[in-house]
Amino acid sequence: MFLVDANVIIDASSENSEWRRWSVEVLQRCMQSGPLGLNAIIYAEVAGAFDDSRDLDRLLEDLQISRLQLPYEAAFLASKAHLKYRRAGGAKTTALPDFFIGAHAKVERLTLITRDAARFQTYFPAVVLITPDST
């Protein structure tokens, strides 16, 4: 199963995105290997690009992206990643969305499709990523 990061969903739905072609192609290719999913954190990040939740829900249905529950174990790991980030000099005082997303992928052994690999590679190096650099 694949966890789809917000930037890929937004790019795939935006006619003007320079990453649209890559995002659509990678989603189509991954769909042939297994289901696509997102969690509530990713949903919230994508929602800002839409005026109505029904439009977002239609897009997710069209892209065949299902909704996944964020496991409590992932929330715990997100907290630990945030602590490591703060100890390394990170300024954000609350856990970043990417920590929840990376922890979710790690706990459930999901391959993460994203354009923004740096934070995931740093805090969740065991997570398999599909990025523009890896395809």
C-alpha positions as CSV (number, residue, x, y, z in Angstrom):
1,M,0.0,0.0,0.0
2,F,1.1,3.5,-0.7
3,L,0.6,6.6,1.4
4,V,0.2,9.7,-0.8
5,D,1.6,13.0,0.5
6,A,-0.4,16.2,0.2
7,N,2.0,17.8,-2.3
8,V,1.4,14.9,-4.8
9,I,-2.4,15.1,-4.5
10,I,-2.4,18.9,-4.9
11,D,0.0,18.7,-7.9
12,A,-2.1,15.9,-9.6
13,S,-5.2,18.1,-9.3
14,S,-3.6,21.4,-10.4
15,E,-3.4,22.1,-14.1
16,N,-0.7,24.7,-13.4
17,S,1.6,22.7,-11.3
18,E,5.1,22.0,-12.8
19,W,4.9,18.6,-11.0
20,R,1.5,17.6,-12.3
21,R,2.8,15.2,-14.9
22,W,5.1,13.4,-12.5
23,S,2.4,13.2,-9.9
24,V,-0.2,11.8,-12.2
25,E,2.2,9.3,-13.7
26,V,3.5,8.0,-10.4
27,L,0.0,7.6,-9.0
28,Q,-1.1,5.7,-12.0
29,R,2.0,3.5,-11.8
30,C,1.7,2.8,-8.1
31,M,-2.1,2.0,-8.4
32,Q,-1.0,-1.0,-10.5
33,S,1.0,-2.3,-7.6
34,G,-1.3,-1.6,-4.7
35,P,-3.9,0.7,-3.2
36,L,-3.3,4.4,-2.5
37,G,-4.3,6.0,0.8
38,L,-4.1,9.2,2.9
39,N,-4.6,9.9,6.6
40,A,-6.4,12.8,8.3
41,I,-3.2,14.9,8.5
42,I,-2.7,14.7,4.7
43,Y,-6.4,15.3,4.2
44,A,-6.2,18.5,6.3
45,E,-3.2,19.7,4.3
46,V,-4.9,19.1,1.0
47,A,-8.2,20.7,2.1
48,G,-6.7,24.2,2.1
49,A,-6.7,24.0,-1.7
50,F,-10.4,23.4,-1.9
51,D,-13.5,25.6,-1.1
52,D,-15.8,22.6,-0.5
53,S,-15.0,19.2,1.0
54,R,-17.2,17.5,-1.5
55,D,-14.8,18.6,-4.3
56,L,-11.9,17.2,-2.4
57,D,-13.8,13.9,-1.7
58,R,-14.6,13.6,-5.5
59,L,-10.9,14.1,-6.3
60,L,-9.9,11.4,-3.9
61,E,-12.5,9.1,-5.4
62,D,-11.3,9.9,-8.9
63,L,-7.6,9.2,-7.9
64,Q,-8.7,6.1,-6.0
65,I,-7.2,7.3,-2.8
66,S,-8.8,5.7,0.3
67,R,-8.9,7.1,3.9
68,L,-6.6,5.4,6.4
69,Q,-6.7,5.7,10.2
70,L,-3.6,7.1,11.9
71,P,-2.4,4.5,14.4
72,Y,-1.7,5.7,18.0
73,E,1.7,4.1,17.7
74,A,2.4,6.5,14.8
75,A,1.4,9.5,17.0
76,F,3.9,8.3,19.6
77,L,6.7,8.0,17.0
78,A,5.7,11.5,15.7
79,S,6.2,12.9,19.1
80,K,9.7,11.2,19.4
81,A,10.6,12.6,16.0
82,H,9.6,16.1,17.1
83,L,11.7,15.8,20.2
84,K,14.7,14.8,18.1
85,Y,14.0,17.8,15.8
86,R,13.8,20.2,18.7
87,R,17.1,18.9,20.2
88,A,18.7,19.4,16.8
89,G,17.7,23.1,17.0
90,G,14.3,23.0,15.2
91,A,12.2,26.0,16.0
92,K,8.6,24.6,15.7
93,T,7.1,23.9,19.1
94,T,4.4,21.6,17.9
95,A,4.8,18.3,16.0
96,L,5.0,18.9,12.3
97,P,2.5,17.2,10.0
98,D,5.4,15.4,8.2
99,F,6.3,13.7,11.5
100,F,2.8,12.1,11.7
101,I,2.9,11.2,8.0
102,G,6.4,9.6,8.3
103,A,5.5,7.8,11.5
104,H,2.3,6.4,9.9
105,A,4.3,5.1,6.9
106,K,6.8,3.5,9.2
107,V,4.4,1.9,11.6
108,E,2.2,0.4,8.8
109,R,5.2,-0.2,6.5
110,L,3.6,2.0,3.8
111,T,5.6,3.3,0.8
112,L,5.4,7.1,0.9
113,I,4.9,9.0,-2.4
114,T,6.2,12.6,-1.9
115,R,8.1,15.4,-3.5
116,D,9.6,16.5,-0.2
117,A,11.9,13.7,0.9
118,A,14.4,15.5,3.2
119,R,12.5,15.5,6.5
120,F,11.3,11.9,5.9
121,Q,14.8,10.7,5.2
122,T,16.1,12.5,8.2
123,Y,13.6,11.3,10.8
124,F,12.2,8.1,9.2
125,P,15.1,6.6,7.2
126,A,13.5,3.2,7.1
127,V,10.5,4.4,5.2
128,V,10.6,3.6,1.5
129,L,10.0,6.8,-0.5
130,I,8.9,7.4,-4.1
131,T,10.2,10.8,-5.1
132,P,11.1,12.6,-8.3
133,D,14.7,11.7,-7.6
134,S,13.9,8.0,-7.2
135,T,11.8,7.5,-10.3
